Amino acid sequence: MRDKLRVYRRVQEDLVWQVRDRRLDWLTLTEGEYVPLQADAEGVLRSEIFPGLWLAVPALLEEDFAGVLAVLQEGLGTSDRGAFVQQFRQVQSDRFSTTTIDSK
């Protein structure tokens, strides 16, 4: 896995599901090194890069996909995620407007 992470240096977060070990690590690039995100008391991991992207690790490992989906939907319903989507749309709109103007 160390070689993989060295190649991925531009990737800000990486999920590593070690099926045989029944383990999932969510790594975030911090000061040039990948460090594991810490789950909350319920075992939920929350992306630091994509607000609202939440993963219920215990539910996933137990193949409780309804539980995984419920936690994901909860995260996607947060105001942080809504603000992120608005900001993303604005950047895309600005980028498209600039491309259209530059191409004329």
SVG drawing of the C-alpha trace seen along z (x, -y; Angstrom):
<svg xmlns="http://www.w3.org/2000/svg" viewBox="-32 -37 38 49">
<polyline fill="none" stroke="black" stroke-width="0.4" points="0.0,0.0 2.9,-2.4 3.9,-2.3 0.3,-3.1 0.2,-6.1 3.5,-7.4 2.0,-7.4 -1.2,-9.0 0.5,-12.1 -1.9,-14.4 -5.0,-12.6 -6.2,-14.4 -8.1,-11.5 -8.0,-7.8 -10.2,-4.9 -8.5,-1.6 -10.9,1.4 -8.9,4.3 -11.5,7.0 -9.7,9.9 -8.9,7.9 -12.5,6.5 -11.0,3.0 -11.6,-0.2 -9.1,-3.1 -10.0,-6.6 -6.7,-8.5 -6.2,-12.2 -3.1,-13.9 -1.7,-16.1 1.6,-17.9 2.7,-15.4 1.8,-12.3 -1.3,-10.2 -2.9,-9.9 -6.1,-8.0 -9.3,-10.0 -10.8,-9.2 -14.3,-8.0 -16.8,-9.5 -18.4,-7.5 -20.8,-5.8 -18.0,-4.7 -18.8,-7.3 -16.0,-8.7 -16.5,-12.2 -14.5,-13.5 -12.5,-16.6 -12.4,-17.5 -16.0,-16.8 -18.5,-18.1 -21.4,-15.8 -19.6,-12.7 -20.0,-10.4 -19.4,-6.6 -20.8,-4.4 -17.9,-1.9 -19.5,0.6 -22.7,0.7 -20.5,1.3 -18.5,4.0 -21.7,5.8 -23.2,5.4 -26.0,3.2 -26.3,1.2 -29.5,-0.5 -27.6,-1.8 -24.7,-3.0 -27.2,-4.8 -29.0,-6.4 -25.8,-7.9 -24.7,-9.0 -28.1,-10.7 -27.8,-12.4 -24.4,-13.8 -25.6,-14.9 -28.4,-16.9 -26.1,-19.0 -25.7,-22.8 -22.0,-22.4 -22.6,-20.1 -25.1,-22.6 -22.6,-25.4 -20.0,-23.2 -22.3,-22.4 -23.1,-26.1 -19.4,-27.0 -18.6,-24.2 -21.4,-25.3 -20.1,-28.9 -16.6,-27.7 -17.9,-25.6 -20.1,-28.5 -17.1,-30.9 -14.9,-28.4 -17.5,-27.8 -18.0,-31.6 -14.2,-32.2 -13.8,-29.3 -16.7,-30.7 -15.2,-34.2 -11.7,-33.0 -12.7,-30.9 -14.4,-33.7"/>
</svg>
